């Protein structure tokens, strides 16, 4: 009879089929695990390269080094005494006091009048600059009392100047009444 079921020896065993299927699944799982491990190692390598590249300052990927060690800041270039327009700081609002050196003379505006005088200086470097100002002549215009007082105080201090220093765009005159601090306008480019 052809309708008979095969006996146990002819039928495939469920255990053998499961083993075959289980073996294939286990093999696929191992392959997937290996692929994931490789991808993880590659990802970690990329991250490490990026970190090392950024530590070296190279984020452009061009191989060109962009990180430059910073040098000590340069000392500001001191403006010259002569040829620089100097303006006194701390003057009354709405006024200005200027000072210009040329040859052996000084001149400027004192808030109300123009003035001039002769001066002598060692013009040495650093903080050892000696200077003396001779008698000051000025215009005779009359201004508000506060401005006239400011002008007279400036003349009195300027007349007793004994030394000066220049640091960048700042001129400081050492006078009998204290320091007079002048600034120079910033150069525009």
Secondary structure as UniProt FT lines:
FT   TURN            2..3
FT   TURN            8..10
FT   HELIX           14..55
FT   TURN            56..57
FT   STRAND          86..88
FT   TURN            93..94
FT   STRAND          98..102
FT   TURN            103..104
FT   STRAND          105..109
FT   STRAND          114..121
FT   TURN            126..127
FT   STRAND          129..133
FT   STRAND          137..138
FT   HELIX           145..159
FT   STRAND          163..167
FT   TURN            168..169
FT   STRAND          170..175
FT   TURN            176..177
FT   STRAND          178..184
//
